[in-house]
Amino acid sequence: MPKLLVLLTLSCLALCAKTASAQDEDLPGYVVLVSGDTLHGFIKSEGSVRLLDFVKFKTTASAEYKTYTPAEARSFQFDNGNLYRTVTFNNISLSQPEYQTHYARLLVAGEYDLYSFLEKGNLYFLARHDTTYRLIFDDDLHVDPYTKGNFRNELNYFAIFCETSRPGIENINFTEEAVSTFFRTLDACMNPSTAVSTYYHKSKAQPGFFAYVGGIDLGTMRSQFTAEARFKLIYPQFNPNFSVSLGFRYANVVKKNVNPYYTVITLYYKEIYSIKSIPLTFQYNFTRGIVQPFVYVGLSACSVGLNATIPINDAGDPYYNSFDVEWFAGAGVDVKIAGFLRARAEWRYEYIAQYPTVGLVANF
């Protein structure tokens, strides 16, 4: 299956290129300084996470970028694209709430303005009325063991002022499109004589990188070592829990089996599988807090090397020292340790039922 291997490798390189270009693209736009002056030129598109704390802007394509912070530029906008404004709010999602100031993306403007921002891979909303901002974060988001999200409680609070916006709250998804629709309905109800402005644009995929090293030793002739690295894309506007990724995985699996050449007594022999694959993975995380259980499925270009302490007939196996298409599935749980570092326990079926492994994940 050399053509498949080449195809998946080229897809991986294309994903890398897409990631790089998404983080380093110059787009026309403008910034509004705190003095009130408006500067037109080019904004460096670096992804929603990096645009929280600063924006890089230049007046001409050949000029050097200048970095503006919320203390220097109060808003900026990409031409025919997203509008960002400076917001100051009490971050109640933290174990010790604190006031923060950064940029957030305007989605809806009306009686209530709705903003969104991404921080550490999590989606948040801000609802502004007059000069007060209310932070909205996911019911599934546990920033620490004692802090739970307030998403549906907040929507029910806003619906007190307009009963027509209450139906269906229990079924609203925690996405920019769904929450924007709720606030457009709320604004139209609260002040029918005032036009509601929509600034929502579907977000581009958020690129990232994932690396995992883990293993397990279950005693005599039963163990596994696994290493995996992949580039991933998250689509917040579709579902921030869902990601698609492409990369490389290696698993060394040692199995203990009954020797079939002995029928009077039971003897065991050892099989060592070296499984190399280029997996296209579709993963769903059930939550996005400290503890994140997940499941995944996908297809891979898979190759297997097999060593055993007795003669093994591997004739006709399309995976033995050659690449072929294989499906895989798995499940596990991630636990945030600090920053980008997580502990992971997972189980996987790919070519064979593999052992559960435990290890560390770097997730950017």
N, C-alpha and C positions, 0 to 999 in steps of 0.2 A: 504493500500500500504506500509506495513512495509519493504518489501524487497527493494523497490525503495528508501525509506528513508535511509536504511542501505547502499545501493550502492552509493548514492550521498554523504553520510557522509564519507565513505571510500575514495571516489574520492577526496574529499576536503582534507582529511588527507594525501593522496598521493601527492597532489599538494603542501601541506606544506612541506612534506619531500623532494620533488624535489627542492623546493625553497631553503631549508636549505642546501641540498647537493651541489646545484649549486654554492652556495656562499662560501663553505668551503671544496673544493676538492683540493687535492694535485696532481699536474700533473708534470711529468718529463719535464725538460727543462733546459735552460741555461741563464745566464746574462752576458753581456759584460760591464765591468767597464770602466769608463772614462780613466783609465790608459792603457786600451787595453787588460787587463787580462780577460780571459773567464772562468767562473765558471759553472760547470755542477752539477745538483742536482734536486730539486723540487721547483716548483712555485705554490703559493697559487692562485687558480682560484677564483676571487671574483667578476667577472662581469666586463664588459667593463667600467662602470662608475667609479668604485673604482680604476681601473688600469690607470686612467688618471694621477694621481699625485704620485703614488708610487707602488712598486712591493715588495712582500714578498717572500724571497727565503731562502732555506736551502740546505746544501750540502748532507745531508743524511736524510732518512725518520724519524730517531729518534732525529735529531738535532732541536734546536729552530730556529724559523724564524728570519731572519734579514731583516729590511726594507731598501730598496734603493729608492732614489728619482732621478729625472732626472739629478741632479747635481752630482750624484754618479755612476749611471749606465746609459750608453747611449742607450742600447737596451736590449731586452730579447725576448726569443721565447719558446713557448711550442713545445715539440718534435712532428714533423709532424703536427704542428698547426700554430697558428697565431704568426706573428712577429711584435713586437712593437719597435718603435724608438723614440728618443727624437726629438721634433720639437719646433721651436720658430717662432711665426707668429704674425701678427697684426690682432687681433680679431675685424674686422669691423662690426660684427653683433651687437655690443654693442652700446648704445646711445653715449658713449664716448669711441671710439676705444682705445685699449691698447695692448701692446705686452705681450704674454703669452708663457710660456714654460711648456709642459707636454708631456706625451707619446701619440702616435697615432698608429693605426694599419696599416701596409703597405699592400696595396692591389695589386698594379701594380708597377713594376720597369722597366723603359725604358727612352726614351728621357724626358718624364714627369713621375715623380713618383706620385702615388695616395695614399693618406692616408685617414682613416676615424676615427672618435671618437664620442662617445655619451656623451652629457652633459645636465643634467637636463631633461632627456628623449628625447632630440632632437638629430638627426643625422647630423653630419657635415662632409665635405670632405676638404682635403688640397691637392692642386696640386703643386708639387715642380719642378722647372726648375732651374738648377744650384743651387744658394743659396737662391732663392726667393720662398716663399710659397704664394699661393693665396687661401683664404678661400672661400669655396662654401657652401651656406646654402639654405634651401628650399624656393621656391617662396611663399609657404603658411605660412612660419614662420615669424611672426611679434614679434620680441623681445621687441620692444616698439611700440607705435602707429605710429611712424614716420620712422621705419626701416623695409624695406621689403627685402625678400630673393633675391638672385642674381643667382640662379641655372641656368636657361636657358640663361641668359645674359652671364654668364661665359662660358658655353658650346659653345655658338655662337662665343665668343672671341677666344677660342682655335681652333674652326673649320676654322677660317680665314687662319690658317697655313696649312690646309689640307682639301680641299673641299669634299673629299670622306667621311669624318666623319660628314658632316653637315646633310645629309638626316635623317629624323626621330627625330631630336632633340626635336621638339614640343611634341613628344609622349613618350619620355624617362621618366620612373618612377624614383623618387628620392629614389633609393635603392642601396645597395652596389653592387649587381650583375649587374644592368643595367649601373651604372656609370663606373664600372670596365670595362665592355665591350666597352664602348665609348672610354676610355683611351687606351685600348689595340689596338683598331683600329687606334687611333690617333698616338700612338707610332710607330706602324708598318709603317704608312704612312710617318711620319717625318724622320725616320731613318731605311729604309728597311734592311740595312746590319747588324743591331744590333738586337739580340734576345730580345724579350719582356718577362720578367719574371712575372708570376702570383703568388701572395701569398694569393689570396682570398680564404677563407674558410667560409662556411656558419656559421653565428653566432648562438650560442645557444639562446634559448628563454631568454629574460630578465625578471626575476621575480620581482614582486612588490606587494604592499598592498594598498587597497582602503577602506576608511571609510567615510560614509556620514550620517549626521544628518540634517533633515529639516522638514518643515511643513508649514501649512497655515491655517488661520482662516478667513472664508468667511461669518461670521455672525451666526445668529441663526441656530443651528442644521446643520452646514456645516463646517467641518474642517478635517484636516489630520495631523498626525505625522508619520514620517518615519525614520527608522534607518537601516543602511546596512553596512556590513563589508565583504570584499572578498579578496582572493588572486588572483592575475592576472599574466598573461604571455603576453609579447609583443614580436613579431617576427620581428625584424628590417629588416632582409633579405627578408622577404615576403612583409611586408608593415608596417612601423612604426606607421601608424594611426590605425592599427587593433590590438585588444586585446581580449583574452578569459579569463574568470574569473569564480571562484566558491566561494560561500560564504553563508551568512545568511542574510535574510531581514525580517524586521517587519514593518507593516503598520497598523495604527489605523485610520480608515476612518469613519467619522460621516456623514450620509446622511439624507436629509430631503425629505420625500415622502408624497404623498397625501394618506390620510386614506381612504381605499376602503369601509369601513363600513358605511360611511356617503355619501349619494347621493344628499341630498338637499342642504347642505352647504359644503364648502371646509375646511376640517381640515387636519392638517399635523401630522405626527408621525416621530419618530427618529429611525434610524437603525445604529448600531455601529458594524462595521466589524473589527475583529482582524485577519489580514492576516499574517501568518508566512510561509516563503518559503525558500528553499535551491535552489537558481537559478544558472543555468549554462548560462552565459551571453556572447554573441558575440557582441562586440561594435566597431563602426567605428567613429573616430573623423575626421571631414572634414579638420581641420587645427590643427597646433601644436604650435600656438603662445599664446598671451595673452588671446584672445577670441577663444574658441574651441567648436563650435556646434557639436553635436554628435547624433547618432541613435544607438539603440541596439535591439536585439531580443534574444530569448532563450527559454529554457524549465526549469521547476522547479518542485520540490516536494512541493506541496502547501497544506496548511491546513487553514481552516477558522472557526473562532468563530463568532457567530452572536447574538447580543442582540437587542431587539426592545421594544418600549413602547406599542405595541399591539401584540397579538398572531400572530406568523409567522409559516407557515407550511414549514419546511425544510426537510421533509421526502424525502429520495431518493437522497439528495445532497451528492455526494461522497467526497466533500471537508469539510463538516461540522464536525469539531472536528476529522478529519481523513485526512491522506495525500493521494493525488492523483496527477497524472501528469497534469500540466497546461502549456499552452504556454503564453508568454508575449512579449510585445514590448513597446518601449518608445523612447523619444527624449528629447533633452534639450540643455543646453549650460553651459560650465564652463568658469570662468573668473579667471585668475591667480591673486592672491593677493600678496603673498610673499613666496618664497621657495616652500615648499610642500603644502601650503594652497591655496585653491580655493573657490570661491563662485559658487554655482550651482543652476540652475532652471531646473526642469525636470517634464515631464508628463509620466505616465505609465498606461498601461492596463495589469492587472493581476487579473483574476477572475472577476473583475468589472473595469469599467472606473474610475480611481482614479483622485483626484484633482491635479493640478500642485502644486509642493512644491518648497520652496526656502530654502537654507541652506548652510552649509559649508562642504567642502571635504578635507580630509587629503589624499594625493596621494603620495606614496613613490615609 
